[in-house]
Amino acid sequence: MQSTIINIPLSRLERSPLNMRKTAKLADIPQLAADIEAKGLLENLVVHKLDGKRTVYGVLAGSRRFAALKRLAGQGKIATDFPVPCLLKNDDEAALTEISLSENFQHVPPHPADQFEAFAKLVGDGLKTSDIASRFGITKAFVEQRLKLAAVSPRLLAEYRKDRMTLEHMMAFTITDDHALQEEGWFDQPY
């Protein structure tokens, strides 16, 4: 398995027929595009050379990132020949399919508790909720809701991280900022 990281112009990329992701492949593209616009492309695409008359590369893994880059180019926010960092794979078709499955299968979204603590840290570092929303392509209301969850008692947050309560339970405790009252409502009630 030989691979090399190279920059490929966006205009020379297209979706690979070997990319395993077929369902909801364009989910949340505006959100991802906003994130890439704010922070740049944080993870390269995985590509292979496609057969044809000109040099074109198929996006094997990273089709959502690719779609977000195309969206940014369509909006004039990046050039159509924007250099995209890509891991070029020169494997047989079966190995390429396995690579696509592996890359997509291994992605795990962060736990919601990690997400709302990170939002709280960003606010603590001086970012406005509207800036966070813009940078991640989400609504200000979503950020504000997550910040309320970050203000719940650390003991309850620990329970949530251990899957001893649901997100709905956590949301119920945002009614008050009083950690003692929150904890009493969870720990001191007979079940």
C-alpha positions as CSV (number, residue, x, y, z in Angstrom):
1,M,0.0,0.0,0.0
2,Q,1.7,3.1,-1.3
3,S,0.4,6.6,-0.6
4,T,1.6,10.1,-0.9
5,I,0.1,13.5,0.2
6,I,-0.2,15.9,-2.6
7,N,-2.1,19.1,-3.3
8,I,-4.6,18.6,-6.1
9,P,-6.6,21.5,-7.7
10,L,-10.3,21.3,-6.6
11,S,-11.3,21.3,-10.3
12,R,-9.4,18.0,-10.8
13,L,-11.4,16.1,-8.1
14,E,-14.7,14.2,-8.5
15,R,-16.5,11.7,-6.4
16,S,-15.1,8.2,-6.7
17,P,-17.5,5.4,-7.7
18,L,-15.7,3.3,-5.1
19,N,-16.7,5.7,-2.2
20,M,-18.8,3.6,0.0
21,R,-20.9,6.4,1.4
22,K,-24.1,6.6,-0.7
23,T,-26.8,7.5,1.8
24,A,-27.0,11.1,3.2
25,K,-23.7,11.8,1.6
26,L,-24.4,15.5,1.6
27,A,-25.8,15.9,5.1
28,D,-24.9,19.1,6.9
29,I,-22.7,20.5,4.0
30,P,-23.5,24.2,4.8
31,Q,-22.3,23.6,8.4
32,L,-19.2,21.8,7.3
33,A,-18.5,24.6,4.7
34,A,-18.8,27.2,7.4
35,D,-16.3,25.3,9.5
36,I,-13.8,24.9,6.7
37,E,-14.2,28.6,5.8
38,A,-13.4,29.6,9.4
39,K,-10.6,27.1,10.1
40,G,-9.4,25.7,6.8
41,L,-9.5,22.1,5.8
42,L,-8.3,20.2,8.9
43,E,-8.2,16.8,7.4
44,N,-7.1,15.8,3.9
45,L,-9.1,13.9,1.4
46,V,-8.2,10.4,0.3
47,V,-8.2,9.9,-3.4
48,H,-7.1,7.6,-6.2
49,K,-6.4,8.3,-9.9
50,L,-9.4,7.7,-12.1
51,D,-9.0,6.2,-15.6
52,G,-9.5,8.7,-18.3
53,K,-7.9,11.2,-20.8
54,R,-7.0,13.9,-18.3
55,T,-5.6,13.6,-14.8
56,V,-8.7,13.4,-12.5
57,Y,-8.8,12.0,-9.0
58,G,-11.7,10.2,-7.4
59,V,-12.5,11.2,-3.8
60,L,-12.6,7.9,-2.0
61,A,-12.9,9.3,1.5
62,G,-13.9,12.8,2.5
63,S,-16.8,13.3,0.1
64,R,-18.6,15.7,2.6
65,R,-15.4,17.8,2.8
66,F,-15.2,17.7,-1.0
67,A,-18.8,18.8,-1.3
68,A,-18.2,21.6,1.2
69,L,-15.2,22.8,-0.7
70,K,-17.2,22.8,-4.0
71,R,-19.9,24.8,-2.2
72,L,-17.3,27.4,-1.1
73,A,-16.0,27.6,-4.6
74,G,-19.5,28.0,-6.0
75,Q,-20.0,30.9,-3.5
76,G,-16.7,32.5,-4.7
77,K,-15.1,32.0,-1.3
78,I,-12.2,29.9,-2.6
79,A,-10.9,29.5,-6.2
80,T,-12.1,26.6,-8.4
81,D,-8.4,25.5,-8.6
82,F,-8.0,25.7,-4.8
83,P,-5.1,23.3,-3.8
84,V,-6.7,20.5,-1.8
85,P,-4.4,18.3,0.3
86,C,-5.1,14.7,-0.6
87,L,-3.7,11.4,0.4
88,L,-3.2,9.6,-3.0
89,K,-3.7,5.8,-2.7
90,N,-2.4,3.5,-5.4
91,D,-4.1,0.3,-4.4
92,D,-6.3,-2.2,-6.2
93,E,-10.0,-1.7,-6.3
94,A,-10.8,-4.0,-3.4
95,A,-8.3,-2.2,-1.1
96,L,-9.7,1.2,-2.2
97,T,-13.2,0.1,-1.2
98,E,-11.9,-1.1,2.1
99,I,-10.1,2.2,2.7
100,S,-13.3,4.1,2.0
101,L,-15.3,1.9,4.4
102,S,-12.6,2.1,7.1
103,E,-12.3,5.9,6.9
104,N,-16.1,6.4,7.1
105,F,-16.7,3.6,9.6
106,Q,-14.1,4.9,12.1
107,H,-15.6,8.4,12.5
108,V,-17.3,8.8,15.9
109,P,-19.0,12.1,16.7
110,P,-18.0,13.7,20.0
111,H,-20.1,13.1,23.1
112,P,-22.5,16.0,23.6
113,A,-20.9,16.8,27.0
114,D,-17.6,17.3,25.3
115,Q,-19.3,19.6,22.8
116,F,-21.0,21.9,25.3
117,E,-17.8,22.1,27.5
118,A,-15.8,23.1,24.4
119,F,-18.4,25.8,23.5
120,A,-18.2,27.1,27.1
121,K,-14.4,27.2,26.8
122,L,-14.6,29.2,23.6
123,V,-17.0,31.7,25.3
124,G,-14.6,31.8,28.3
125,D,-11.8,32.6,25.8
126,G,-13.8,35.6,24.6
127,L,-15.8,34.4,21.6
128,K,-19.4,35.5,21.2
129,T,-22.1,32.9,20.7
130,S,-22.8,34.4,17.3
131,D,-19.2,33.9,16.3
132,I,-19.2,30.3,17.4
133,A,-22.5,29.7,15.5
134,S,-21.0,31.3,12.4
135,R,-17.7,29.3,12.6
136,F,-19.5,26.0,13.0
137,G,-22.5,26.7,10.7
138,I,-25.0,26.3,13.4
139,T,-27.6,28.6,15.0
140,K,-26.9,30.9,17.8
141,A,-29.8,29.3,19.7
142,F,-28.2,25.9,19.4
143,V,-24.9,27.3,20.9
144,E,-26.9,29.1,23.7
145,Q,-28.7,25.8,24.5
146,R,-25.4,23.9,24.7
147,L,-24.0,26.6,27.0
148,K,-26.9,26.2,29.4
149,L,-26.1,22.5,29.5
150,A,-22.4,23.3,30.3
151,A,-23.7,25.2,33.4
152,V,-25.3,22.1,34.9
153,S,-23.7,20.6,38.1
154,P,-20.3,18.9,37.4
155,R,-21.6,15.9,39.4
156,L,-24.6,15.6,37.0
157,L,-22.4,16.1,34.1
158,A,-20.3,13.1,35.3
159,E,-23.5,11.0,35.5
160,Y,-24.4,12.0,32.0
161,R,-20.9,11.0,30.7
162,K,-21.4,7.6,32.3
163,D,-24.8,7.2,30.5
164,R,-26.7,7.3,33.8
165,M,-28.9,10.0,32.5
166,T,-30.1,11.3,29.1
167,L,-29.7,14.6,27.3
168,E,-33.3,15.3,28.2
169,H,-32.6,14.8,31.9
170,M,-29.7,17.3,31.5
171,M,-31.9,19.8,29.7
172,A,-34.4,19.6,32.6
173,F,-31.7,20.7,35.1
174,T,-31.0,23.9,33.1
175,I,-34.2,25.5,34.7
176,T,-32.0,26.5,37.7
177,D,-28.3,27.5,38.1
178,D,-28.4,26.2,41.7
179,H,-26.1,23.1,41.6
180,A,-27.2,21.9,45.0
181,L,-30.9,22.0,43.9
182,Q,-30.0,20.2,40.7
183,E,-28.1,17.5,42.6
184,E,-30.9,17.2,45.1
185,G,-33.4,16.7,42.2
186,W,-31.3,13.8,40.8
187,F,-29.6,12.1,43.8
188,D,-32.0,12.6,46.6
189,Q,-35.2,11.4,45.0
190,P,-36.5,7.9,45.8
191,Y,-37.1,5.8,42.7
